[in-house]
Amino acid sequence: GINVWCAAGKKTFGTDELVRRIFETHLADYVDHETIILPQLGAAGVAAHKVRQLTGYRVVWGPVRSRDLRTFIEAGNKAAPEMRAVTFTFAERMALSPMEVVPSLAFALYAIPALLVLAVLGASVAARGFAPQAAIMSLLPAIMMFALAVLGGAVAVPALLPWLPGRAFTIKGAVAGAALALLALMALPGMFGMQSPWQWAAAILAVSAAASYVGVNFTGCTPYT
């Protein structure tokens, strides 16, 4: 599927790697034919004629999805039109969403301690003394905004991909993050403790920028860039 296309583009599923694996696994000891079936989307990184020259195996381009492989073989290595079509439905997009959420949450290991230090410093300066309770209260909005950024970039972008404006995923992520931040501020203004328009603008821009960064990482999971 799409992951094969991504790997082929990065040459981790490429001609050299395929040739190396064929020889490392001693494939000729296990099969008595000279045909190797590769996923269709691997064509971006594999030169079939070079594989033939270097290994003696003829490359046959199989279907996009592995679930169609049995039917493809039973049909004499012939693919039906739907086996060649690349789809990216809502369900397919959301299946990839957790792969974006988990790495994004890893940033929390660095972001939250840094935000905590800034919150303590800010609250202590404002109170002219150590104020842990005030620091925690000021930290909560920052954590909420971090969560909104992850939600916008890693969940909203995949879910709303066809409808978000712009071709670049940075723009899609920025729009999703800004929209979520605005909705959260309107629904729960007291939780964020932000009263002035400048505070709202700063929060929306911060979430939008972070969601843009998270959203652009989804590019490698899609059938287009």
C-alpha positions in Angstrom: 0.0 0.0 0.0 1.0 3.6 0.7 3.9 2.6 3.0 5.5 0.7 0.1 5.3 3.8 -2.1 6.9 5.9 0.7 9.7 3.4 1.2 10.3 3.2 -2.6 10.6 6.9 -2.8 13.2 6.9 0.0 15.0 4.0 -1.7 14.6 1.7 1.3 12.5 -0.4 -1.0 14.6 0.0 -4.1 16.6 -1.9 -6.7 19.8 -2.3 -4.6 17.9 -3.4 -1.5 15.8 -5.9 -3.4 18.9 -7.4 -5.1 20.7 -7.7 -1.8 17.8 -9.5 -0.2 17.4 -11.9 -3.1 21.0 -13.0 -2.7 21.1 -12.9 1.1 18.1 -15.1 1.4 19.4 -17.5 -1.3 16.0 -17.3 -3.0 17.1 -19.6 -5.8 17.3 -22.5 -3.3 13.6 -22.2 -2.5 11.9 -21.5 -5.8 12.3 -23.1 -9.2 11.0 -20.2 -11.3 12.4 -16.8 -12.3 9.5 -14.5 -11.4 9.2 -12.2 -8.4 6.0 -10.3 -7.7 6.4 -6.8 -6.3 3.7 -4.4 -5.1 2.7 -1.9 -7.8 3.6 1.1 -5.7 7.2 -0.2 -5.4 7.8 0.8 -9.0 8.9 4.2 -7.9 12.1 2.8 -6.5 12.7 -0.5 -8.4 14.2 -0.7 -11.8 12.8 -4.0 -13.1 15.3 -4.4 -16.0 18.2 -4.0 -13.5 16.8 -6.6 -11.2 16.6 -9.0 -14.2 20.2 -8.3 -15.2 21.6 -8.7 -11.7 19.5 -11.6 -10.4 17.9 -13.3 -13.4 14.4 -12.7 -11.9 11.7 -11.1 -13.9 9.7 -8.5 -12.0 5.9 -8.7 -12.2 4.0 -5.8 -10.8 1.3 -7.1 -8.5 -1.7 -5.3 -7.1 -1.6 -2.2 -4.9 -2.9 -4.1 -1.8 -1.6 -7.3 -0.4 -5.1 -8.6 0.2 -5.6 -8.9 -3.6 -2.4 -11.0 -4.1 -4.1 -14.4 -4.0 -6.7 -13.4 -6.5 -4.0 -11.9 -8.7 -1.9 -15.1 -8.7 -5.0 -17.3 -9.3 -5.8 -15.1 -12.3 -2.4 -15.8 -13.9 -0.7 -12.7 -12.5 -3.3 -10.5 -14.1 -4.8 -7.6 -12.2 -8.3 -6.4 -12.4 -8.7 -2.6 -12.8 -9.7 -2.1 -9.2 -6.5 -3.8 -8.1 -4.5 -1.0 -9.8 -6.5 1.8 -8.3 -5.1 3.8 -5.4 -7.8 4.9 -2.9 -7.4 7.0 0.2 -10.8 6.8 1.9 -11.7 8.2 5.3 -11.2 4.8 6.9 -7.8 4.4 5.3 -6.7 7.8 6.4 -7.8 7.3 10.0 -6.0 3.9 10.2 -2.8 5.9 9.7 -3.7 8.6 12.3 -2.3 6.7 15.3 1.1 6.6 13.5 1.1 10.4 13.6 -0.3 10.8 17.1 2.3 8.6 18.9 5.4 10.4 17.6 3.7 13.8 18.3 3.1 12.8 21.9 6.8 12.0 22.2 7.4 15.7 22.0 5.6 16.1 25.2 8.6 14.5 27.0 10.5 17.7 26.1 7.8 20.3 25.7 6.0 19.9 29.0 9.2 20.2 31.2 10.2 23.2 29.2 6.7 24.7 29.6 6.8 23.9 33.3 10.0 25.9 33.8 8.6 28.8 31.9 5.4 28.7 33.9 7.3 28.7 37.2 9.5 31.6 36.1 6.5 33.6 34.8 4.3 33.0 37.8 7.2 33.7 40.2 8.1 37.0 38.5 4.4 38.1 38.5 4.0 37.1 42.2 7.5 38.4 43.2 8.2 35.1 44.8 7.9 31.3 44.3 4.3 30.5 43.3 3.9 26.9 42.4 0.1 27.0 42.4 0.1 29.9 40.0 2.6 28.1 37.9 0.4 25.0 37.6 -2.6 27.1 36.7 -0.7 28.8 34.0 0.8 25.5 32.7 -2.7 23.9 32.1 -3.6 26.2 29.2 -0.2 25.4 27.6 -0.8 21.7 27.9 -4.3 22.2 26.4 -2.9 24.0 23.5 -0.3 21.3 22.9 -3.1 18.7 22.9 -5.1 20.8 20.4 -2.0 21.0 18.1 -1.6 17.3 18.1 -5.4 16.8 17.6 -5.3 19.3 14.7 -2.3 18.0 12.9 -2.5 14.2 13.6 -6.3 13.7 13.6 -8.1 16.6 11.9 -5.7 16.7 9.0 -6.2 13.0 8.1 -9.9 13.2 8.7 -10.6 16.3 6.8 -7.8 16.0 4.2 -9.9 16.4 1.0 -11.8 19.5 2.4 -9.0 21.5 4.1 -7.8 24.4 1.9 -4.4 24.4 0.3 -2.3 21.8 -1.3 0.6 22.0 1.1 0.1 20.0 4.3 1.6 22.9 6.3 -1.4 25.0 5.3 -3.9 22.2 6.0 -2.4 21.7 9.5 -2.3 25.4 10.2 -6.0 25.8 9.2 -7.0 22.8 11.3 -5.1 24.0 14.3 -6.4 27.5 14.1 -10.0 26.3 13.8 -9.7 24.0 16.8 -8.0 26.7 18.9 -10.7 29.2 18.1 -13.5 26.7 18.9 -11.8 25.7 22.2 -11.4 29.3 23.2 -15.0 30.1 22.4 -16.4 27.0 24.2 -14.1 27.1 27.2 -12.8 30.6 27.7 -12.4 30.3 31.4 -10.2 27.2 31.2 -7.6 29.0 29.2 -7.7 32.1 31.3 -7.4 34.4 28.3 -9.4 37.5 28.2 -7.8 40.0 25.8 -8.0 39.6 22.0 -4.2 39.6 22.0 -4.1 36.5 24.2 -6.6 34.8 21.9 -4.5 35.7 18.8 -1.3 34.4 20.4 -3.0 31.1 21.4 -4.5 30.6 18.0 -1.2 31.3 16.2 0.7 29.0 18.6 -1.6 26.1 18.0 -1.8 26.8 14.3 2.0 26.7 14.0 2.4 23.5 16.0 -0.4 21.8 14.2 1.2 22.8 10.9 4.4 21.0 11.9 2.5 17.9 13.0 0.3 17.9 9.9 3.2 18.1 7.4 4.5 14.8 8.8 1.4 13.1 7.4 2.7 13.8 3.9 4.6 10.5 3.8 1.5 8.5 4.6 -0.5 9.8 1.6 -0.6 8.8 -2.1 0.2 12.4 -3.1 2.3 15.3 -1.9 
